[in-house]
Amino acid sequence: MKKDFSETTAKAGALFLKAGFVKLEEDVDPVSDNGVLELRKKDVVARLVRDRKQWFVEIRSSASDEWFDARFVLAVIGGRENWPPPTDLSALRTFVEYMLQLLPKWERLFRPDAYAQTKRELNERERISARERFGITN
């Protein structure tokens, strides 16, 4: 279904825009319909990624190039982290709405005075998740 990326990001991206984010960049492959939409609000950059019919939401500090799975960011603030990757607009919208309800909490994690600690916590969550997914025991 061509134009799915642009249509879906327009709708999901509108939720970020309403929350005060500004659009930075949108890039879509017209053949695969995979793409990326980046948005920024102060110290936070969020991106919606479509890859092989799955949607991913990632977050980074505006001062860093390192992206983090939004589910891990939500887990750091005590939010639900066991969301499956959305495959359609309804699931993506539900996830983004939940994220944005918690925006004041996770936005603070990316402020310059908090980011070093946030990065350590998120990197540790990524390591734990990788061990669990790939059966690494050490």
DRENKE-326403 format. One record per residue (C-alpha): residue number from 1; residue in three letters; x, y, z. Coordinates in steps of 0.5 Angstrom, whole numbers, plus 500, padded with zeros to 3 digits. Each point is the difference from the previous one (the first is absolute). Last residue first. Example, Ala and Ser with C-alpha at 12.3 -4.5 7.8 and 13.67 -1.06 7.14 Angstrom:
BEGIN
sevo:2 paba:SER px:527 py:498 pz:514
sevo:1 paba:ALA px:498 py:493 pz:502
% end
This chain:
BEGIN
sevo:138 paba:ASN px:553 py:472 pz:563
sevo:137 paba:THR px:494 py:497 pz:498
sevo:136 paba:ILE px:499 py:502 pz:493
sevo:135 paba:GLY px:493 py:497 pz:497
sevo:134 paba:PHE px:499 py:505 pz:494
sevo:133 paba:ARG px:494 py:504 pz:502
sevo:132 paba:GLU px:502 py:499 pz:508
sevo:131 paba:ARG px:507 py:503 pz:499
sevo:130 paba:ALA px:498 py:505 pz:495
sevo:129 paba:SER px:495 py:503 pz:505
sevo:128 paba:ILE px:505 py:500 pz:505
sevo:127 paba:ARG px:505 py:504 pz:496
sevo:126 paba:GLU px:494 py:505 pz:497
sevo:125 paba:ARG px:498 py:501 pz:508
sevo:124 paba:GLU px:507 py:501 pz:502
sevo:123 paba:ASN px:501 py:505 pz:494
sevo:122 paba:LEU px:494 py:504 pz:502
sevo:121 paba:GLU px:502 py:500 pz:507
sevo:120 paba:ARG px:507 py:503 pz:498
sevo:119 paba:LYS px:497 py:505 pz:495
sevo:118 paba:THR px:495 py:503 pz:505
sevo:117 paba:GLN px:506 py:501 pz:505
sevo:116 paba:ALA px:504 py:504 pz:495
sevo:115 paba:TYR px:493 py:503 pz:498
sevo:114 paba:ALA px:498 py:503 pz:506
sevo:113 paba:ASP px:503 py:507 pz:500
sevo:112 paba:PRO px:500 py:501 pz:493
sevo:111 paba:ARG px:492 py:499 pz:500
sevo:110 paba:PHE px:499 py:493 pz:496
sevo:109 paba:LEU px:497 py:497 pz:506
sevo:108 paba:ARG px:495 py:506 pz:502
sevo:107 paba:GLU px:496 py:498 pz:493
sevo:106 paba:TRP px:499 py:493 pz:503
sevo:105 paba:LYS px:495 py:503 pz:506
sevo:104 paba:PRO px:497 py:506 pz:496
sevo:103 paba:LEU px:499 py:495 pz:494
sevo:102 paba:LEU px:496 py:495 pz:504
sevo:101 paba:GLN px:493 py:501 pz:496
sevo:100 paba:LEU px:504 py:501 pz:494
sevo:99 paba:MET px:503 py:493 pz:501
sevo:98 paba:TYR px:493 py:497 pz:500
sevo:97 paba:GLU px:497 py:504 pz:494
sevo:96 paba:VAL px:506 py:497 pz:496
sevo:95 paba:PHE px:499 py:493 pz:502
sevo:94 paba:THR px:492 py:501 pz:498
sevo:93 paba:ARG px:502 py:503 pz:494
sevo:92 paba:LEU px:505 py:495 pz:498
sevo:91 paba:ALA px:495 py:494 pz:501
sevo:90 paba:SER px:494 py:504 pz:496
sevo:89 paba:LEU px:505 py:502 pz:495
sevo:88 paba:ASP px:502 py:493 pz:498
sevo:87 paba:THR px:506 py:495 pz:502
sevo:86 paba:PRO px:502 py:502 pz:507
sevo:85 paba:PRO px:506 py:497 pz:503
sevo:84 paba:PRO px:498 py:496 pz:506
sevo:83 paba:TRP px:499 py:504 pz:507
sevo:82 paba:ASN px:503 py:497 pz:506
sevo:81 paba:GLU px:503 py:507 pz:503
sevo:80 paba:ARG px:494 py:503 pz:504
sevo:79 paba:GLY px:502 py:506 pz:504
sevo:78 paba:GLY px:505 py:500 pz:506
sevo:77 paba:ILE px:504 py:506 pz:498
sevo:76 paba:VAL px:506 py:496 pz:497
sevo:75 paba:ALA px:494 py:495 pz:497
sevo:74 paba:LEU px:498 py:506 pz:496
sevo:73 paba:VAL px:507 py:501 pz:497
sevo:72 paba:PHE px:501 py:493 pz:499
sevo:71 paba:ARG px:493 py:499 pz:496
sevo:70 paba:ALA px:503 py:506 pz:496
sevo:69 paba:ASP px:505 py:496 pz:497
sevo:68 paba:PHE px:507 py:505 pz:501
sevo:67 paba:TRP px:503 py:504 pz:494
sevo:66 paba:GLU px:508 py:502 pz:501
sevo:65 paba:ASP px:501 py:506 pz:496
sevo:64 paba:SER px:501 py:505 pz:506
sevo:63 paba:ALA px:499 py:507 pz:502
sevo:62 paba:SER px:492 py:500 pz:498
sevo:61 paba:SER px:500 py:494 pz:505
sevo:60 paba:ARG px:497 py:494 pz:496
sevo:59 paba:ILE px:493 py:496 pz:500
sevo:58 paba:GLU px:498 py:494 pz:495
sevo:57 paba:VAL px:493 py:498 pz:498
sevo:56 paba:PHE px:499 py:494 pz:496
sevo:55 paba:TRP px:495 py:498 pz:495
sevo:54 paba:GLN px:500 py:493 pz:496
sevo:53 paba:LYS px:498 py:499 pz:493
sevo:52 paba:ARG px:507 py:498 pz:498
sevo:51 paba:ASP px:503 py:507 pz:503
sevo:50 paba:ARG px:496 py:506 pz:502
sevo:49 paba:VAL px:504 py:504 pz:505
sevo:48 paba:LEU px:497 py:506 pz:504
sevo:47 paba:ARG px:505 py:505 pz:503
sevo:46 paba:ALA px:500 py:504 pz:506
sevo:45 paba:VAL px:505 py:505 pz:502
sevo:44 paba:VAL px:501 py:503 pz:507
sevo:43 paba:ASP px:503 py:506 pz:503
sevo:42 paba:LYS px:495 py:505 pz:497
sevo:41 paba:LYS px:495 py:496 pz:496
sevo:40 paba:ARG px:502 py:497 pz:494
sevo:39 paba:LEU px:497 py:496 pz:495
sevo:38 paba:GLU px:503 py:495 pz:495
sevo:37 paba:LEU px:496 py:495 pz:495
sevo:36 paba:VAL px:503 py:494 pz:497
sevo:35 paba:GLY px:498 py:496 pz:494
sevo:34 paba:ASN px:499 py:493 pz:497
sevo:33 paba:ASP px:495 py:500 pz:495
sevo:32 paba:SER px:504 py:495 pz:496
sevo:31 paba:VAL px:500 py:503 pz:493
sevo:30 paba:PRO px:499 py:507 pz:502
sevo:29 paba:ASP px:505 py:500 pz:505
sevo:28 paba:VAL px:498 py:506 pz:505
sevo:27 paba:ASP px:504 py:505 pz:504
sevo:26 paba:GLU px:497 py:505 pz:504
sevo:25 paba:GLU px:504 py:506 pz:504
sevo:24 paba:LEU px:500 py:505 pz:506
sevo:23 paba:LYS px:492 py:500 pz:501
sevo:22 paba:VAL px:499 py:504 pz:507
sevo:21 paba:PHE px:497 py:498 pz:506
sevo:20 paba:GLY px:496 py:503 pz:505
sevo:19 paba:ALA px:495 py:495 pz:502
sevo:18 paba:LYS px:495 py:501 pz:494
sevo:17 paba:LEU px:506 py:499 pz:495
sevo:16 paba:PHE px:501 py:494 pz:504
sevo:15 paba:LEU px:493 py:497 pz:499
sevo:14 paba:ALA px:500 py:503 pz:492
sevo:13 paba:GLY px:506 py:495 pz:499
sevo:12 paba:ALA px:496 py:494 pz:501
sevo:11 paba:LYS px:495 py:503 pz:495
sevo:10 paba:ALA px:505 py:502 pz:495
sevo:9 paba:THR px:504 py:494 pz:502
sevo:8 paba:THR px:495 py:496 pz:498
sevo:7 paba:GLU px:498 py:503 pz:493
sevo:6 paba:SER px:507 py:501 pz:498
sevo:5 paba:PHE px:502 py:493 pz:502
sevo:4 paba:ASP px:494 py:497 pz:497
sevo:3 paba:LYS px:501 py:504 pz:493
sevo:2 paba:LYS px:501 py:493 pz:496
sevo:1 paba:MET px:496 py:494 pz:503
% end
